[in-house]
Structure formats: structure tokens, C-alpha cells
Amino acid sequence: MSQQAASRKISLSWDVLAGALVMGIGAAFLYFGWNLRAGSLGRMGPGYLPLSVSMIMMALGAVIALQGFGKTNESVHWPALRPFVVVVMSPILFALLIGRLGLVLTILVVASLGRLAQRQPFGIEAVLMPALLAIFCVIVFTYLLGLPIPLWP
């Protein structure tokens, strides 16, 4: 293969993958919202926003993907799995635990498990940060905002 042909070779970049993902999510919204009545701008139906957002997402995803085709110096490597799983599972775990454990224990559990996303050694901050976060959330959500969230089981 000649030097010119090698320099013109298009490599897959993160922008292409991200654009494809955004277009896929937009297509899923379009598919599931297709049967909803859209209405008009003056009289919006239940499907107006999902259909509009899905079309905008697909257009932006295409723009992102097209920009990625011009990049040749960036190669795709898969990210570490542990931080990805921890970040995705933390809000799910929070939603599952908040009704059973209350705000304080849920924040302590989720913040402590969220620490697993990092590869740093555990120190005093591994105990101090979840405790301070729990105190902060109790003050903000319960006392300042007055939300009826149970603090304990």
C-alpha cells in the first residue's frame, strides 16, 4: 500500500461511534413515539416533543459522526469496564434503595460504592465524603427544600 493510500485510510474514531449511538437513541425515540399524535406548534399533542427531540438527536448524531470521519489520528480503544458499570448502576441502585433504606443510608451506600469507579487507594476520604454528602443532602432536600423524603428505614 502506498503512503498516499495509507494517509487517506479512514479510521474509526470515538466521534463516529458517539454519533452512531446518538442517532440510534434518536431512532428508538422516533420508533416508540411514532404512534403518538404530534399535533402542531400551536396545539401540541403527546408525540410532539418526543418526535421533535428524536429528529434533532438523529440530525446532531449525523453531524457528530460525519465530523469523526475526517479524523485519522485517533483510534478507538474500549474504556475500562468497572468505572462504566459503577456510573451506570449508581442511579439505578439509588432508585432501588431510597424507598427501603431512606435518604441517609442510601447515600452512604451509593457514594461508598461509587468510590469503586476510581483506582485510588482507600483513605479517610472514602469514609468522610459519603458522610458529608449524606449530611449535605439531608440539609438541602429535607430542611431547605422541604421534600418528604424519609431519612431512615
C-alpha positions in Angstrom: 0.0 0.0 0.0 1.4 3.4 -0.9 2.0 6.2 1.5 -0.9 8.3 0.0 -3.3 5.4 0.3 -2.4 4.9 3.9 -2.8 8.5 4.7 -6.3 8.5 3.2 -7.4 5.5 5.1 -10.4 6.4 7.3 -10.1 5.1 10.8 -13.0 4.6 13.2 -13.0 7.3 15.8 -14.9 7.9 19.0 -16.9 10.7 17.2 -18.2 8.2 14.7 -19.3 5.8 17.5 -20.8 8.6 19.6 -22.7 9.9 16.6 -24.0 6.4 15.7 -25.1 6.0 19.4 -26.9 9.3 19.4 -28.6 8.5 16.1 -29.6 5.1 17.5 -31.2 6.6 20.6 -33.0 9.2 18.4 -34.2 6.4 16.1 -35.5 4.5 19.2 -37.4 7.5 20.4 -38.8 8.0 16.9 -39.9 4.4 16.7 -41.7 4.3 20.1 -43.2 7.8 19.6 -44.4 7.3 16.1 -47.9 6.3 17.0 -48.4 9.3 19.3 -50.3 12.3 17.8 -47.9 15.1 17.2 -50.3 17.9 16.6 -49.0 21.3 15.7 -46.8 24.0 17.2 -49.9 25.8 18.5 -51.7 22.7 19.7 -49.0 20.2 20.6 -50.0 16.6 21.1 -48.4 14.0 23.3 -46.0 13.0 20.5 -44.8 16.5 19.5 -41.8 16.7 21.9 -40.6 13.0 21.6 -40.8 13.2 17.8 -39.1 16.6 17.6 -36.3 15.6 20.0 -35.7 12.3 18.2 -35.3 14.1 14.9 -32.9 16.7 16.4 -30.9 13.9 18.1 -30.6 12.0 14.8 -29.5 15.1 12.9 -26.9 16.0 15.6 -25.7 12.4 15.7 -25.2 12.5 12.0 -23.2 15.8 12.3 -21.0 14.3 15.1 -20.4 11.1 13.1 -19.6 13.0 9.9 -17.0 15.1 11.8 -15.4 11.9 13.1 -14.8 10.6 9.6 -12.2 13.3 9.0 -10.1 12.3 12.0 -7.3 9.8 11.2 -5.0 10.1 14.2 -7.5 8.9 16.8 -8.1 5.2 17.3 -10.9 3.6 19.2 -10.0 1.8 22.4 -12.6 0.5 24.8 -12.8 2.2 28.2 -12.4 0.5 31.5 -15.4 -1.6 32.3 -15.5 -1.1 36.0 -16.0 2.7 36.1 -18.6 2.4 33.4 -20.6 -0.2 35.3 -20.4 1.7 38.6 -21.5 5.0 37.0 -24.4 3.4 35.2 -25.5 1.3 38.2 -25.3 4.0 40.8 -28.5 5.9 39.9 -30.3 2.5 39.5 -29.1 1.4 42.9 -30.2 4.8 44.4 -33.7 4.4 42.9 -34.0 0.8 44.3 -32.8 1.7 47.8 -34.3 5.1 48.6 -37.7 3.7 49.5 -36.3 0.9 51.6 -33.3 2.4 53.4 -34.1 6.1 53.5 -32.0 9.0 52.3 -29.1 8.8 54.7 -28.3 5.1 54.3 -28.9 5.1 50.6 -26.5 8.0 50.1 -23.9 6.3 52.3 -24.2 3.0 50.3 -24.3 4.6 46.8 -21.5 7.0 47.5 -19.3 4.3 49.0 -19.9 2.0 46.0 -19.3 4.9 43.7 -15.8 5.1 45.1 -15.1 1.8 43.3 -15.0 3.6 40.0 -11.6 5.1 40.9 -8.4 3.1 41.2 -7.0 5.2 44.0 -6.3 3.6 47.4 -8.9 3.9 50.1 -8.2 6.5 52.8 -10.1 8.7 55.2 -11.8 10.4 52.3 -13.5 7.1 51.4 -15.4 7.4 54.7 -15.6 11.2 55.1 -17.0 12.0 51.7 -20.1 9.8 51.8 -20.9 11.0 55.3 -20.5 14.7 54.3 -22.6 14.1 51.2 -25.3 12.5 53.3 -25.4 15.4 55.7 -25.4 17.9 52.8 -28.4 16.1 51.1 -30.3 15.9 54.4 -29.9 19.7 54.9 -30.7 20.6 51.3 -33.5 18.2 50.4 -35.2 17.8 53.8 -34.8 21.1 55.6 -34.2 23.7 52.9 -36.5 22.3 50.1 -38.9 20.5 52.4 -39.2 17.4 50.3 -41.0 14.5 52.0 -38.1 12.0 51.7 -37.8 9.5 54.5 -34.4 9.9 56.2 -34.3 6.4 57.7 -35.9 3.0 57.0 
